[in-house]
Amino acid sequence: MINGTIDNIGSGDMSKIYCKCGNIVSLDKDMVKIKKHLKKRVECPWCRNFRISMEIDTINNIFDGILEDTGEVCFF
């Protein structure tokens, strides 16, 4: 029996993280290491997708003239 996930990533290549939302998820160990090296937040897929969605909505609102562009790079 092969020990791995559906996309053939072995369980030894995965790292468990505790997300700010309370979820404990398995993520690619190399991706987690790179994010930590860059001092970026490591998030579960749900939180990452939610954050990206909010950033896209904010950019669209600035483009549509609903919000004023403050020149800040960081959204949250």
N, C-alpha and C positions, 0 to 999 in steps of 0.2 A: 504494500500500500504506500502510495506517495503522500508525504506530509506537505501539503501546500494549499493554497487558495485556488479559487476558480481560474485566476489568471496566471497560475504557476509560480507565484511568489511564495517561497518557503516561509514557514512561520518564524524561522530564525532571522529573516530579513525584515521582520515587522517590529515596530515599537509601540507599546501601549502608552497613550497619553490621556491625561485628565483635562478635559476642556473646561472653559469658564462656565459653560452651560450645565455642567454636571455629567456629561457623557464621558464614558471611557471607551476609546476607540483604538483600533490598530491602524497605524499608518506606516508607510515605508520608512525604514530606519535611516536611509541616506537623506531623504527629504527632511526628516526631523532634525538631523544633524546640521544640514545646510541652513535651515531656518534659524536654529539656535545660534549658529556661527554668525549669521547676519543680524542677530538680535531682533528677529521678527517673531510675532506671536504664532504659536502652533495651535491651530484650531481644528475642530472636527469638521467634516464636510458640510454639515448643516449650517454651522456658524460662518464658515467661509463663504458659502453660497449666499447667505443672508447679508453678510457684510458687503460682498461684491454687488448684490442687487441694490442695496442702499446707496452705494457709491455711484452706480449707474443712474439711479433715479435723481440723485443730487446733481450730477453732471447734466442730465437732460433738463432739469428745472433751471439751471443756470443758463443753458443754451436757449431755452424757451422764454427766458426773461422773467420767470416766476421768482427766482432767487437772484440776489446780486452776488457777483463774483468778488470774494474778499481777497483773492490772491493766495489763500492758504493752500498748501499742498495736501495736508492730512485732513481727511474728512471726519474721522472719529477719534 
